[in-house]
Amino acid sequence: MSENLPRNDADERRHGIPTRREFLATTAAALGTATLAGEFALPHHLAAAEPVVGARPAFAAVEIPAWVHEVTRMSFLGPDQVPDAARIGVQVVHGNAVWPYYPLRRDGGKLPDADHALLKRFVDATHAHGMKLCLGLPPFPSVAAMKAHPEWRIAPDASDAHLKIEPVENNLGTRLGCNLGPWGDYLIELCGELMEDYGFVGYSFDGNYHPPICYCPACRKAYRDERGRDLPAKVDLDAVEYREYLVWRGEKLEDHYRRLQKRLKGIRPDAVVTTWTTNAGRYGHFLTSPRVMSARMNLLIDLPMQEWWLDETNLGASVAPTFGAEYLAAVTGYRKCGCEPYLMSRGNPYSPDSFPAHERMIRSMLVLAHGSTTAHSLGWTGGANGAAPVFAETKRREPWVNNGTPIAWAAILVSEQTRQFYAYRDIAERFLPHVFGAYRMTLEEHLPAMLINDWDVTAESLARLRVVVLPNAAALSDEQVAALREYVQNGGGLVATTETSLCDELGRPRKDFGLADVFGVSYRGRPQTDGATKAEIDPNFAIALDENYWRQRVGSGTLAWNRHALVDDSRLRDLVPNGAARFKGPQVLVSQPKDAAEVAVRLLPDGANGVAQPGVTLPGAVVRSFGKGRVVYFAAAVDAALFSYAYPYQRMLLVRAVAWAAGGGPPIRVAAPKCVQTTFYERKTEGGKRQLVIHFVNNVNTTADHGAPATDVPLREESAPIHGIRVALSGAEFAEFERWSIEPGGTQPKVEKNVEGVAIELPPLDVHTMLVGDV
């Protein structure tokens, strides 16, 4: 059930390893049985938040072995496919071969003879071909271990019903061990013994997280000893005591992984944990809660990986997948991470049929551009021959993709404590549209922007940024609020929307915005409407409507503006020549600022069912200075609207806000169609000199909008080359770059120097290319 699932189903069945589909099915069935004994369900993939609660010991990320930084080609396969993997240039193999044995070797245990022979053959074959092997070890106690130690089980409630479940070989749900207690210690030692005996370099788990709650003896004792109270009575995110427990349980899982890393790196310093993370990436991860690991635990994994899905259930035709790839990079601190582009043409029903090779290449290049390395299974359609072209193109790009750091001009805070403790009742509406919309703006405007996390909100980390975007970052600690205030006072730019800073890090509401003095307004609640009447609409339009139309017509209104620096833009005037446009998205009521001139955009909210509210005019956007810095606060969530119900003017308002708060545009400006995705990195060459790398990905879909909107997905068979892409660089920080090339291939672009800096025109873009600047 590890990383080779369902990537090579036939091979896994041959060796007695369940496919990923089978694992999910059997686990779900077992949990259904467990539910009879108590209300418990163990979600498989969950997003998580990492709150900052009080004073904590300094958190240190794992020190990654040097070889990990050079990895660009990973594959999932079985022992029989090793020669094929070597032929296509795989560097790191992930694969299943064995299950945990019982008892430990030191107590007389060992792998069964067949498993021993299989694992030895797997290790010897990968090493003979110069590849590294990360063993996919299913983190489940054996039947024998469960029978000997039923107390190792996760206890979903306070009864002893879980102790009466009979462990079954083909039902993983009957063998769920709690890694906080003795099972966690056993698993660490087992991993150590296997590494010592067989000499592979690392592990990958598909599992080994923490449950929503556990009442096993180890959990009860640890919580009582460390927190001085009993465990919460049930899983209940409405209760602060449960939120506090969830923070604590995440810290205990971090401790488990620290001890695992210490054991493995004590055997060989180059050992790694390159495991699947549930706390980053694809759309479904974000929607599920409570979490099963903290966001920052990704920093304790040498190379976190995620399954990267673009099917309709994961909003594959939207900005969500690209955001997911970059978010994984962000939670690792833009260190090495991996995405496996799932070659799933459709999600309902789940099917890899008729998947174009060109789509596989585009997905792989998107992953590469947004900070991850690609990982491909040899179990997908096409096998090794299908993965070979991707690995060949990836290898051509290796000299410029490793060890890069994003250009730190703008940053978007992806506040996981907001997702988990503020938006948990409706993450799809209260959290994701805000971050997706803000990220969409940076993509379409080609801004040098990065994603940051809750732990990055410190005075030291923020100081390197010119502007920070807070997309409804509601749950901020007092320390984070103070850091943001200091950042703006010292000259930083801030763009914030709706209920940002209204709650503390556990989602407990404040009486007012924590940043009210920075925003220049106070919180007054949300608009209230009366649904007794309906607005008049065109009868020719009304014929296609039903009551669902009115249920969905919420948060509508009009945004209007006159002359103001924020809206002084020719593109915005072309889009909205009369200075007023319809708006549909989250809104909040705020006080009028002391200086009426700070209101740059006015909000005229509709009543229920679209009925106008005569005379109601509210602040929609407040633009002001604070200390040496600049602030734009939106009471109308143009970020969320840009994802959920977009008008082009909303993107323009956001990008104008970012530029105004930053005190000017970015030092790197790209002129390209909005389907072109750009990312900006700086790295050091082997000689220690600066190198600028700008990625360009042609993400156009030549069949766009031809299918049903709710189920359309990108299954591209071709690209339409993009001509006329131009890059302009200004400022002293880029003045030393003298040599420019288009890579891979070493093509020389057209370069012109001017009084502002340098202007560069790229050749036509097919799928992916890089503009590389050297000193």
C-alpha positions in Angstrom: 0.0 0.0 0.0 3.0 2.2 -0.3 4.2 4.3 -3.2 3.9 1.6 -5.8 0.1 1.6 -5.5 -1.8 1.3 -7.8 1.1 2.0 -10.1 2.0 -1.6 -10.8 -1.0 -3.7 -9.8 0.0 -6.9 -11.4 3.4 -7.0 -9.8 2.0 -6.1 -6.4 -0.6 -8.9 -6.5 2.2 -11.3 -7.5 4.1 -10.4 -4.3 1.1 -10.2 -2.0 1.1 -6.4 -1.8 -2.4 -4.8 -2.1 -2.8 -2.2 -4.8 -3.6 1.3 -3.6 -7.2 0.8 -4.7 -7.4 -2.4 -2.8 -5.8 -0.8 0.3 -8.3 2.0 0.4 -11.2 -0.4 -0.1 -10.1 -2.9 2.6 -9.2 -0.1 5.0 -12.5 1.6 4.5 -14.3 -1.6 5.1 -12.4 -2.3 8.3 -13.0 1.2 9.6 -16.7 0.6 8.9 -16.4 -2.3 11.2 -14.6 -0.2 13.8 -17.3 2.4 13.6 -19.7 -0.1 15.0 -17.5 -0.2 18.1 -17.3 3.6 18.3 -17.6 6.7 16.1 -14.2 6.6 14.3 -13.0 7.1 10.8 -9.4 7.5 9.7 -9.2 9.7 6.6 -6.5 8.7 4.2 -5.5 12.1 2.8 -5.9 15.2 4.9 -4.7 18.8 4.6 -3.5 20.3 7.9 -2.7 23.5 9.6 0.2 24.3 11.9 -0.8 26.8 14.5 1.6 28.7 16.6 0.6 28.2 20.2 2.5 29.9 23.0 6.2 29.4 23.4 7.7 26.4 21.7 11.2 24.9 21.4 12.9 26.1 18.3 11.8 23.9 15.4 14.7 22.5 13.3 14.2 21.0 9.9 15.9 17.8 9.1 19.3 18.1 7.5 18.9 16.7 4.0 21.8 14.5 2.6 23.6 16.2 -0.3 22.5 13.6 -2.9 18.8 14.4 -2.4 19.3 18.0 -3.8 20.4 16.5 -7.1 17.4 14.1 -7.6 15.1 14.9 -10.6 14.1 11.4 -11.8 12.2 9.0 -9.5 10.1 6.1 -10.4 7.7 3.6 -8.7 8.2 0.0 -9.7 8.7 -3.6 -8.6 11.8 -5.8 -8.5 11.3 -7.2 -12.0 11.2 -3.7 -13.6 14.6 -2.5 -12.3 16.4 -3.0 -15.7 13.7 -1.0 -17.5 14.1 1.8 -14.9 17.9 1.9 -15.4 17.5 2.0 -19.1 15.4 5.2 -19.0 17.6 7.0 -16.5 15.8 6.6 -13.1 17.9 7.8 -10.2 15.8 6.8 -7.3 13.5 3.7 -7.1 10.5 3.5 -4.8 8.9 0.1 -4.5 7.2 -2.4 -2.2 8.6 -5.8 -1.4 7.9 -6.8 2.2 5.6 -6.3 5.2 6.7 -5.6 8.8 7.7 -8.8 10.6 7.3 -9.7 14.2 9.1 -10.0 16.6 12.2 -7.9 16.0 15.4 -9.6 14.8 17.0 -8.9 18.2 14.2 -11.0 19.7 14.5 -13.8 17.2 12.3 -12.5 14.4 13.1 -12.0 10.7 11.5 -11.7 7.3 10.0 -14.9 5.9 12.5 -16.6 3.5 10.5 -15.6 0.4 10.4 -12.0 1.5 14.1 -12.0 2.3 15.0 -13.3 -1.1 12.7 -10.8 -2.8 14.1 -7.8 -0.9 17.7 -8.8 -1.4 17.1 -9.2 -5.1 15.4 -5.8 -5.3 18.3 -4.1 -3.4 21.1 -5.9 -5.4 19.4 -5.1 -8.7 19.0 -1.3 -8.0 22.6 -1.0 -6.7 24.0 -2.9 -9.6 22.5 -0.3 -11.9 23.7 2.6 -9.8 20.3 3.5 -8.5 19.1 4.2 -4.9 16.2 2.2 -3.4 13.7 3.7 -1.0 11.6 0.8 0.4 7.9 1.2 0.5 7.1 -0.3 3.9 3.4 -0.6 4.8 3.3 0.9 8.4 0.9 -1.7 9.8 1.6 -4.3 12.5 1.4 -7.9 11.4 -1.4 -10.2 12.5 1.0 -11.8 15.0 2.0 -8.5 16.4 -1.7 -7.4 16.8 -2.6 -10.7 18.6 0.4 -10.3 20.9 -0.2 -6.6 21.6 -3.8 -5.6 21.0 -3.0 -2.5 23.2 -0.9 -1.2 20.3 -4.1 -0.5 18.3 -5.6 2.9 17.8 -8.4 3.3 20.2 -11.1 5.3 18.5 -13.2 5.8 21.7 -12.8 5.3 25.4 -14.3 1.8 25.4 -12.3 -1.4 25.0 -14.2 -2.4 21.8 -11.1 -2.0 19.6 -9.4 -4.7 21.7 -12.0 -7.3 20.6 -11.4 -6.8 16.8 -9.8 -9.9 15.3 -6.7 -8.9 13.2 -7.1 -10.1 9.6 -4.4 -10.5 7.0 -6.2 -8.9 4.2 -8.0 -6.2 6.2 -5.6 -3.4 7.1 -8.3 -1.6 9.1 -8.1 -4.4 11.7 -4.4 -3.6 12.1 -4.1 0.1 12.8 -1.3 0.8 15.2 -0.8 4.0 17.2 2.7 5.4 16.5 2.7 7.4 19.7 3.2 4.4 21.9 5.0 1.0 21.7 4.0 0.4 18.1 5.8 3.6 17.0 8.9 2.5 18.9 8.7 -1.0 17.3 8.3 0.5 13.8 11.4 2.7 14.2 13.5 -0.2 15.4 12.2 -2.5 12.6 13.1 0.2 10.0 16.6 0.3 11.5 17.0 -3.5 11.4 15.9 -3.7 7.8 18.3 -0.9 6.7 21.2 -2.5 8.6 20.5 -5.9 7.1 19.8 -5.0 3.5 21.6 -1.7 2.8 18.9 0.3 1.0 19.0 4.1 1.5 15.6 5.1 2.7 11.9 4.6 3.4 8.6 5.7 2.0 5.3 5.3 3.9 1.8 5.6 2.6 0.4 6.1 6.0 2.1 6.5 9.4 0.2 9.6 10.3 -1.9 10.2 13.4 -5.6 9.5 13.8 -8.2 12.2 14.6 -8.1 11.0 18.2 -6.8 8.0 20.1 -7.6 6.7 23.6 -4.9 4.0 23.7 -3.0 3.7 27.0 0.0 5.5 25.6 -2.0 8.5 24.4 -4.0 8.8 27.6 -0.8 8.7 29.7 1.2 11.1 27.5 -1.6 13.7 27.4 -2.3 13.5 31.1 1.5 13.8 31.9 2.2 16.7 29.4 -1.1 18.7 29.5 -2.4 17.8 32.9 -5.8 16.8 31.8 -7.7 14.0 30.1 -8.1 13.6 26.4 -11.1 15.4 24.8 -14.3 13.4 24.9 -14.7 13.3 21.1 -13.5 14.6 17.8 -15.1 18.1 17.7 -13.4 21.0 15.9 -16.0 23.3 17.4 -14.4 22.7 20.8 -11.2 24.6 21.5 -10.0 21.8 23.7 -10.0 19.4 20.7 -8.1 22.0 18.6 -5.5 22.1 21.4 -5.3 18.3 21.3 -4.8 18.3 17.6 -1.9 20.6 17.9 -0.4 18.4 20.6 -0.9 15.2 18.6 0.8 16.8 15.6 3.8 17.6 17.8 4.0 14.0 19.0 4.0 12.7 15.4 6.9 15.2 14.7 8.7 13.7 17.6 8.2 10.2 16.1 9.7 11.2 12.8 12.6 12.9 14.6 13.4 9.7 16.4 13.0 7.7 13.1 15.4 10.1 11.4 17.9 9.8 14.2 17.8 6.0 14.0 18.2 5.8 10.3 20.9 8.5 9.9 22.8 6.9 12.8 23.1 3.8 10.5 24.1 5.8 7.4 24.2 9.6 7.3 22.9 9.6 3.7 19.7 7.8 4.8 16.4 9.4 3.9 12.6 9.4 4.5 11.0 10.2 1.2 7.4 9.6 2.0 3.9 10.6 0.9 2.6 13.7 2.6 -1.1 14.3 3.3 -0.5 17.9 4.2 0.2 19.5 0.8 -1.0 19.7 -2.6 -4.0 18.4 -4.3 -7.5 19.7 -3.9 -8.8 16.8 -1.9 -6.1 17.2 0.7 -7.3 20.7 1.6 -11.0 19.7 2.0 -10.6 16.9 4.5 -10.2 17.5 8.2 -9.2 17.0 10.9 -5.7 16.7 9.8 -3.4 13.8 10.3 0.0 15.6 10.4 1.1 19.2 10.9 2.1 21.3 7.9 5.6 21.8 9.2 6.2 18.1 9.5 7.1 18.2 5.8 10.3 19.8 7.0 11.2 16.6 8.9 10.9 14.6 5.7 13.9 14.6 3.4 11.8 14.5 0.2 8.1 14.8 0.7 5.9 13.5 -2.2 2.3 13.9 -3.3 0.0 12.2 -5.8 -0.8 15.1 -8.1 -4.3 14.7 -9.6 -5.8 16.8 -12.3 -9.1 14.9 -12.7 -12.5 16.6 -12.4 -12.9 15.7 -8.7 -9.7 17.6 -8.0 -10.6 20.6 -10.3 -8.0 19.6 -12.9 -9.0 22.4 -15.3 -8.5 25.1 -12.7 -5.6 26.8 -10.9 -5.9 24.2 -8.1 -3.3 21.7 -9.4 -0.6 24.3 -10.1 -1.2 25.8 -6.7 -0.9 22.3 -5.2 2.5 21.6 -6.8 3.9 24.9 -5.6 2.3 24.5 -2.2 4.2 21.3 -1.6 7.4 23.2 -2.5 6.4 25.9 0.0 5.9 23.7 3.0 9.3 22.2 2.4 10.9 25.6 2.4 11.4 25.3 -1.4 13.7 22.4 -0.8 13.6 19.2 -2.8 10.1 17.6 -3.1 8.3 15.4 -5.6 5.0 15.2 -7.4 3.7 12.2 -9.2 1.4 13.4 -12.0 -1.4 10.8 -11.9 -2.1 9.8 -15.4 -5.8 9.6 -14.6 -7.9 10.8 -17.5 -11.1 10.8 -15.5 -12.0 10.5 -11.8 -15.6 9.4 -11.8 -15.2 6.6 -12.8 -11.5 6.4 -12.1 -9.8 5.7 -15.4 -6.4 6.1 -17.1 -7.8 5.4 -20.5 -6.9 7.4 -23.6 -4.4 9.5 -21.8 -2.3 11.6 -24.2 1.5 11.5 -24.0 1.6 15.2 -24.6 -0.5 15.8 -21.5 2.0 13.8 -19.5 4.8 16.0 -20.7 3.0 19.2 -19.9 2.1 18.0 -16.4 5.7 17.0 -15.8 7.1 20.4 -16.9 4.5 22.2 -14.8 5.7 20.3 -11.7 9.3 21.1 -12.6 8.7 24.8 -13.0 6.8 25.1 -9.7 9.5 23.7 -7.5 9.0 19.9 -7.5 10.7 17.0 -9.2 8.6 14.6 -11.2 8.0 11.0 -10.2 6.5 8.5 -12.6 5.3 5.0 -12.1 6.2 2.2 -14.6 2.8 0.8 -13.8 0.9 3.4 -15.8 -0.1 2.9 -19.4 3.1 2.8 -21.6 5.3 1.5 -18.8 9.0 2.5 -19.1 8.6 3.6 -22.7 5.9 6.0 -21.6 8.0 7.6 -18.9 11.2 7.7 -21.0 10.5 10.9 -22.9 9.7 12.8 -19.7 12.9 11.7 -18.0 14.9 12.5 -21.0 13.5 16.1 -21.1 14.0 16.4 -17.3 17.6 15.3 -17.6 18.2 18.0 -20.2 17.1 20.6 -17.7 19.0 19.3 -14.6 21.8 21.9 -14.8 19.3 24.7 -14.0 16.6 23.2 -11.8 18.4 22.0 -8.7 19.1 24.2 -5.6 17.0 27.2 -6.7 15.5 29.8 -4.3 12.4 31.8 -5.4 12.9 35.4 -6.1 11.5 37.1 -2.9 9.5 40.1 -4.1 5.9 39.2 -3.2 4.5 36.4 -1.1 1.0 34.9 -0.4 0.4 33.5 3.1 -1.3 30.1 2.9 -2.5 30.0 6.5 -3.1 26.4 7.4 -4.2 27.3 10.9 -6.9 29.4 9.2 -7.9 26.4 7.1 -8.1 24.0 10.0 -9.4 26.2 12.9 -11.4 28.9 11.2 -12.7 27.6 7.9 -13.1 23.9 8.8 -16.9 23.9 8.4 -16.7 24.9 4.8 -13.1 24.9 3.5 -14.2 25.0 -0.1 -15.9 28.3 0.4 -14.2 30.0 3.4 -10.6 29.2 2.6 -9.7 27.9 -0.8 -11.2 30.5 -3.1 -9.2 33.2 -1.3 -5.8 31.6 -1.7 -6.6 30.2 -5.2 -7.8 33.6 -6.4 -4.7 35.4 -5.1 -2.5 32.8 -6.6 -4.3 33.0 -9.9 -3.6 36.8 -10.0 0.1 36.2 -9.6 0.2 33.5 -12.3 -1.8 35.5 -14.9 0.2 38.7 -14.2 3.5 36.8 -14.2 4.6 38.3 -10.8 7.7 37.0 -9.0 5.8 35.6 -6.0 6.1 32.7 -3.6 3.9 31.0 -1.0 4.7 31.3 2.7 3.4 29.4 5.7 2.3 30.3 9.2 5.8 29.8 10.6 7.2 32.2 8.1 5.3 35.1 9.6 8.1 36.5 11.6 9.8 39.9 11.4 13.0 38.3 10.1 11.3 36.3 7.4 9.0 39.1 6.2 11.8 41.6 6.0 13.1 40.1 2.7 9.7 40.7 1.0 8.5 43.8 -0.7 4.8 43.0 -0.3 2.8 40.3 1.5 -0.8 39.2 0.5 -3.1 37.9 3.3 -6.0 36.2 1.6 -8.6 36.0 4.4 -5.9 34.8 6.8 -8.3 34.9 9.7 -6.4 32.9 12.3 -3.2 34.8 13.3 -1.5 34.6 16.6 -0.6 37.8 18.6 3.0 37.2 17.6 2.1 37.0 14.0 0.0 40.1 14.2 2.9 41.9 15.9 5.3 40.7 13.2 3.1 42.0 10.4 2.6 45.3 12.1 6.3 45.8 12.5 6.9 44.7 8.9 4.5 47.4 7.6 5.8 50.1 10.0 9.3 49.4 8.7 8.3 50.0 5.0 6.7 46.7 3.9 3.6 46.4 1.7 0.5 44.6 2.8 -2.7 43.5 1.0 -5.3 41.8 3.1 -8.9 40.7 2.5 -12.1 40.3 4.6 -11.7 38.7 8.0 -7.9 38.6 8.1 -6.6 38.6 11.7 -10.1 38.4 13.2 -9.2 35.2 15.1 -6.2 33.9 17.1 -4.2 30.9 16.0 -6.8 28.5 17.3 -9.6 30.2 15.5 -11.0 31.9 18.7 -12.6 35.2 17.6 -11.2 38.5 18.6 -13.5 41.5 19.3 -11.9 43.3 16.3 -9.3 42.7 13.7 -5.9 42.1 15.3 -4.6 44.4 12.6 -7.4 47.0 12.9 -4.9 49.8 13.4 -3.0 48.8 10.3 -6.2 48.4 8.2 -7.6 51.7 9.5 -11.1 50.2 10.0 -12.9 48.0 12.5 -14.9 44.9 12.0 -18.7 45.2 12.0 -19.9 41.8 11.0 -21.3 40.4 7.7 -24.1 41.9 5.6 -27.6 40.8 6.6 -30.3 40.5 4.0 -34.0 40.0 3.8 -35.1 37.3 1.4 -38.7 38.3 1.1 -38.5 39.7 -2.5 -36.6 39.0 -5.7 -35.0 41.3 -8.1 -36.5 41.7 -11.6 -34.6 39.9 -14.3 -34.9 39.5 -18.1 -37.8 37.1 -18.8 -35.8 35.6 -21.6 -33.1 34.8 -19.1 -35.5 33.7 -16.4 -36.9 30.8 -18.4 -33.7 28.8 -17.7 -33.7 29.5 -14.0 -35.1 27.7 -10.9 -35.0 28.3 -7.2 -31.3 27.1 -7.1 -30.4 30.3 -9.0 -31.6 32.4 -6.1 -30.0 30.2 -3.5 -26.7 30.7 -5.3 -27.2 34.4 -5.7 -25.5 35.4 -2.4 -22.7 37.9 -1.8 -23.6 39.9 -4.9 -23.3 43.7 -5.2 -21.5 46.4 -7.1 -18.0 47.8 -6.7 -17.6 51.4 -7.7 -14.8 53.9 -7.8 -13.8 57.3 -8.9 -10.4 58.8 -9.3 -7.8 57.2 -7.0 -4.2 55.9 -7.4 -5.4 52.3 -6.9 -7.6 52.4 -10.0 -5.5 54.7 -12.2 -4.7 52.1 -14.8 -5.5 52.0 -18.5 -6.3 48.3 -18.5 -8.8 48.7 -15.7 -10.4 51.7 -17.5 -10.8 49.6 -20.6 -12.5 46.8 -18.6 -14.7 49.1 -16.5 -15.0 52.4 -18.3 -17.8 53.7 -16.1 -16.0 52.9 -12.8 -18.6 50.4 -11.6 -18.9 46.6 -12.0 -20.9 43.7 -10.6 -19.3 41.6 -7.8 -20.2 38.3 -6.3 -18.1 37.0 -3.4 -17.6 37.2 0.4 -18.2 40.6 2.0 -17.7 42.0 5.4 -18.9 45.2 7.1 -16.3 47.6 8.4 -16.3 51.0 9.9 -15.6 54.1 7.9 -12.0 55.1 8.1 -11.2 58.4 9.8 -10.0 59.8 6.5 -12.7 59.3 3.9 -10.2 59.7 1.1 -8.7 56.3 2.1 -11.8 54.6 0.6 -10.6 53.8 -2.9 -13.5 51.4 -3.8 -17.1 51.5 -2.6 -19.2 48.4 -2.0 -22.9 48.6 -2.7 -24.2 45.2 -1.5 -27.4 43.7 -2.9 -30.1 42.5 -0.6 -31.4 39.0 -0.7 -32.3 37.7 -4.1 -30.5 40.5 -5.8 -32.8 43.3 -4.5 -30.9 46.6 -4.4 -30.5 48.4 -1.0 -30.9 52.1 -1.8 -28.5 54.4 0.0 -26.2 51.6 1.4 -22.6 52.4 0.5 -19.8 50.7 2.4 -16.0 50.7 2.2 -15.0 48.0 -0.4 -11.2 48.8 -0.4 -9.3 51.0 2.0 -5.9 52.3 0.8 -3.6 53.9 3.3 -0.1 54.4 4.7 1.0 52.9 8.0 4.4 53.9 9.4 6.8 53.7 6.5 4.7 51.1 4.7 1.5 50.9 2.6 -1.7 48.9 3.1 -4.6 47.9 0.9 -7.5 46.2 2.8 -10.4 44.7 0.8 -13.8 44.3 2.6 -15.0 42.8 -0.7 -13.1 39.6 -1.3 -11.9 40.1 -4.8 -9.4 37.3 -4.2 -12.1 34.7 -3.6 -14.3 36.1 -6.4 -11.4 35.8 -8.9 -11.6 32.0 -8.4 -15.2 31.4 -7.7 -17.0 34.0 -9.9 -14.4 35.9 -11.8 -14.5 39.1 -13.7 -11.2 40.3 -15.2 -11.4 43.6 -13.4 -10.9 41.7 -10.1 -7.5 40.6 -11.2 -6.6 44.2 -12.1 -7.7 45.5 -8.7 -5.6 42.9 -7.0 -2.5 43.4 -9.0 -2.9 47.2 -8.7 -3.2 46.7 -4.9 0.0 44.6 -4.8 2.0 47.2 -6.9 0.7 50.1 -4.9 1.5 48.4 -1.5 4.9 47.5 -2.9 5.6 51.1 -3.9 6.0 50.1 -7.5 6.0 47.1 -9.9 8.3 44.1 -9.7 11.9 44.3 -10.8 11.2 41.5 -13.4 8.3 42.1 -15.7 7.0 39.5 -18.2 4.8 40.3 -21.2 3.1 37.0 -22.2 -0.4 35.6 -22.6 -2.1 34.6 -19.4 -1.9 30.9 -20.3 1.9 31.1 -19.9 3.0 30.3 -16.4 6.3 31.8 -15.2 8.3 31.1 -12.1 11.5 32.9 -10.9 14.5 31.4 -9.2 18.0 32.3 -8.2 20.7 29.7 -7.7 24.4 29.3 -7.4 26.5 27.8 -10.1 29.2 25.2 -9.4 31.6 28.2 -9.3 29.6 29.9 -6.7 28.3 32.6 -8.9 24.7 33.9 -9.1 22.4 32.5 -11.8 18.9 33.7 -12.6 16.5 31.0 -13.9 13.0 32.0 -15.2 10.7 29.1 -16.2 8.1 29.5 -18.9 5.4 26.8 -19.3 2.8 26.9 -22.1 -0.3 25.8 -20.3 -2.8 26.5 -23.1 -5.5 23.9 -23.7 -6.4 23.8 -27.4 -9.7 22.1 -26.6 -10.5 24.5 -23.8 -14.2 25.2 -22.9 -15.5 22.6 -25.4 -16.6 20.1 -22.8 -19.1 20.4 -19.9 -17.7 23.0 -17.5 -18.2 20.9 -14.4 -16.4 17.8 -15.7 -13.8 19.1 -18.2 -10.2 18.2 -17.5 -6.9 18.9 -19.4 -6.1 16.0 -21.8 -4.0 17.9 -24.2 -2.7 16.3 -27.4 -0.9 19.3 -28.8 0.5 22.7 -28.0 0.0 26.0 -29.8 3.4 27.8 -29.7 3.4 31.2 -28.0 5.3 34.0 -29.8 6.5 37.3 -28.7 7.2 36.7 -25.0 9.3 39.5 -23.5 11.1 40.0 -20.3 12.3 43.3 -18.8 14.6 43.5 -15.8 15.5 46.6 -13.9 17.3 47.6 -10.7 20.8 47.1 -9.4 20.2 43.5 -8.2 20.1 42.3 -11.8 22.7 44.6 -13.3 25.5 42.0 -13.1 23.8 39.5 -15.3 25.6 39.8 -18.7 25.1 36.5 -20.4 21.6 35.2 -21.4 20.6 31.9 -22.9 17.5 29.9 -23.6 17.7 26.4 -22.0 17.9 23.6 -22.7 19.7 24.1 -26.0 21.8 27.2 -25.4 19.8 29.4 -27.9 20.7 33.1 -27.6 17.7 35.4 -27.2 17.4 38.9 -28.5 18.8 41.2 -25.8 18.6 45.0 -25.7 20.0 47.2 -22.9 18.2 50.4 -22.1 18.2 53.1 -19.4 16.0 51.0 -17.1 17.9 47.7 -17.5 17.6 45.0 -20.0 14.8 43.8 -22.4 14.8 40.3 -23.7 12.6 38.6 -26.3 12.2 34.9 -26.3 11.8 32.5 -29.2 8.4 30.8 -29.6 7.5 28.7 -26.6 6.3 25.2 -27.2 5.9 23.4 -23.8 8.6 24.5 -21.4 11.8 26.6 -21.6 14.0 28.6 -19.2 15.6 32.0 -19.6 19.0 31.7 -17.8 21.1 34.7 -16.8 24.7 34.4 -15.8 27.1 36.9 -14.4 
